[in-house]
Amino acid sequence: MTRVHIWGASGYAAAECVRYLDTHPFVEIVTLESRSHAGARLADHFPLLRTTSYRFDGEGSTAAALRTGDVVIAATAHGEARAFVPQFLERGASVIDLSADYRLDDNAVYGLAEWNRDAIADARLIANPGCYPTASLLAILPLSRLGVPRQLIVDAKSGISGAGRNPSVGSLYAEVSGEIRPYGLGGHRHQPEIERLLSVNGVPAPLTFTPHVVPLARGMLADVYAIFDAPLDSDAVRAAYAEAYGNSTFVRVIGADGTPSVSAVSGTNDAELRVDVLGNVVRAICAIDNLGKGAAGQAIQNLNIMLGYPEETGLHARAFVA
């Protein structure tokens, strides 16, 4: 059994990690550290965990219990991981960081599982991708087999849980209900992450990225447009996506008679993709759960790859009615 600690356990993504790990046959949850909720029952804060008996542990509990070979899932606020993660690594633990702190750092392996399995398998520090980059990159990267587009446009919508768990969420929902709100138009923090991974994977194209928040609790839909200088062959494009994801456990490329569905992937680590060729434009639409494939689900997928467990272990949970 692998011992797992969740450091910063009171947020939405952390709760999703607990949901997945609770039924994982090869891991044991040791500490659930939270400054704000120490001693409280998780069941009192997260309805989906009401059947569990976990309690939040106090500040410093992860460091106190840490052993060589343990795994720490760092789910703290952005900016906090760099102060503690080096200490966890020095003590022989492996770390999967859900914050943005290591996503642009060459000392961490970027955890986009379908595109970086070999490096993840050898890693001790994994930077878990953001939700917008996950959906966008899954949609774009197969095009690296066909050349570099002249322009990339990503128009993406996220449920409000993408903003994190904080006291303003209730009022935010009231403000967003009946609304579609673009934000981060002056420079969203996920754009450099997307651009960096595009360049690393051979698609250094100019990117226009527009994120929106929509009145959904969870879920994300990214509409991606890749504009090339000349028309593309439809069969070649479809072959590129089939080659990229044909053996993937979690990414489904659906045909022309289907549409990616946020409802279909809610509560799972799945992604649904549809690709169309419109002359010199490739349109790829990707649906994920921003808390699943966009956060906790991918973290557990990365944990499995890193530890040599079957990739789908603990991730069989399907969509649920929230």
Number of C-alpha atoms within 10 A of each C-alpha: 10 14 19 24 25 27 26 25 28 23 18 19 26 23 22 23 22 22 20 20 21 16 15 18 11 14 17 16 17 20 25 27 27 24 16 14 19 18 14 15 17 24 15 11 14 14 10 14 18 13 9 13 9 19 18 22 24 17 17 13 19 22 17 9 12 20 14 13 16 22 27 26 27 24 26 22 14 13 11 15 20 12 8 12 19 13 12 19 18 10 14 15 21 24 26 28 29 28 21 21 17 23 25 16 11 9 13 21 23 26 29 25 22 18 17 13 17 12 17 24 18 13 22 20 24 27 27 31 28 25 23 26 21 25 29 25 23 24 28 22 19 22 20 15 17 15 11 19 22 17 16 21 18 24 18 23 23 27 22 23 21 22 13 14 14 10 8 10 14 11 9 14 19 11 12 16 12 10 13 13 15 14 12 13 11 7 11 13 11 18 17 15 18 21 18 14 19 22 11 9 15 14 23 18 17 14 19 14 20 19 20 20 22 22 20 16 15 21 28 31 26 28 19 25 25 22 21 18 12 11 13 17 13 15 9 13 19 19 14 18 22 15 13 19 19 13 11 15 13 20 21 20 24 13 13 9 6 11 16 22 19 23 16 18 24 26 26 26 29 24 29 24 26 22 22 16 18 14 14 16 21 23 19 21 27 29 32 33 31 32 30 27 32 29 27 29 27 29 27 28 24 28 26 21 23 22 19 11 13 10 19 16 18 20 23 12 12 12 16 11 6 9
